């Protein structure tokens, strides 16, 4: 059974309330354009879209502070964008241009940005979890109080040894990690109940002695509240926190996925819980959003996408002579 | 100059590193309370405290990844993976994160990580504890792989590895731990170069790691037979010091590669390929290999001895090259 659509008043002042909407719309339009450009052959390789899951990145990232670290997965365009990476740098990266955030070395799955403390973009499921714990350990040892490392991963990662080892070590050493599990119910095509003996992921997290919070990942308010609470607990220096965001991806796992493993009816039902239209309706119902304002936000997102595409189109290819550049750190750096 | 064991040399190097570099910390299984599996870090928990000598659970993937994250976060971790046998559990983090991170991020992040691990057979520890997987790591661009085959290297390799801004894997050899020798008080080891351990004119014996003493012993035997062998310790397994390799072979015109790992797809194959590519017309004979037999390393001593490179096999291979197939 799928829960009813998120409802109720949005408890935020206009700036945050509309900011969350704008964040989700920017991500949605970026992802839709990426799919289109994939079809046109401008973007190649693997492309994993976040359509349907926007509330998770939008709500969670607005709960973080600028000094925090973010570790993400191969479905990370939203996290990069909402942490502050220019959309053009993301698009140029997907084009493989050297103006891309990773000079075209990484593509869609490997967005990195030192300036916003985004540590990838990791295409090994669960691969980012030990890394996140290590960043947090460095912060502890360097006595950088007040910095939290937010680590995003899918529920598929929960089956990996890396999840169990990292949760145990982070809890054992009380490392400031906010584990953000984006549970979209399918690890590629394998449903959670077909891969886990215990499908309540908070029960697993609690077994490590970690605070565990479950939140409706289709409701940006619920996400933001949970993330803010989780971050505060972690920052208080107590121990790591695990949040399970129950969400759903509306599109295929990647551009190669024929979606044989789920019914169209299920997808349609989840779309009634779509994070953007349900949230817009709530804002309108409480008089915080007019149709005119909505269209303004929509136009701004589309304009940003158009500029990102233009930036990527105008980008240049890294010279082949630079192939081995950055294999090792240059002397004196 | 003082006489110390290889184990003591490793211990001095580690203590020195922790004392000199405040960002350095040791992390691994039983490095603290237990004193280190091979007693290399004995006493260091008391001296440096539990934050800098950090015992871990049996989570090779987890604590290696944590070392990588801590390195990216500004520390200089020394990750001790008890033996190379267990490094397989951490291989994903080493290969998919540490080695790729800088290049894949367009040069935004370096990973100044040192991994220490022990390798090799020869102590009747049977198949699962006798592996030599140096070549697997040496296969991967983005990491530097070094092998400490001498007391001087055991004493002097860790510090330059710690100064390296990129991941370095230092291989240590339990078969050599009780070896004693003279060690200079101030050791500056160049972890970018191979080293000639014995000068010779007629054949190059090229090796690394625990096979070095056996190879030097073989060179002594050959000398008694009137064959003047050069011994080259590769020391850096990635990137290979090709210039030193080719210089030695061009001088002696013959090469035997001694490698404790298996022959198929091993490091010896790579070394031979470099020789063929770079010094084919300088050779007087086809290069030869002395590797481990292609079986899991057995427990029984006579079988284990038979499976590994030994001085006798090295001597025989060198004799064939110098005196011809009929010798």
Interface residues (C-beta under 8 A of the other chain):
Chain A: X69 X100 X101 X102 X103 X104 X105 X106 X110 X112 X113 X114 X119 X120 X121 X122 X124 X127 X129 X130 X131 X132 X133 X134 X135 X136 X137 X138 X139 X141 X142 X161 X162 X165 X166 X168 X169 X172 X325 X326 X327 X328 X329 X333
Chain B: X25 X51 X56 X57 X59 X61 X62 X63 X64 X65 X66 X67 X68 X69 X70 X71 X72 X73 X74 X75 X77 X92 X93 X96 X97 X101 X102 X103 X104 X105 X106 X107 X108 X109 X110 X141 X142 X165 X166
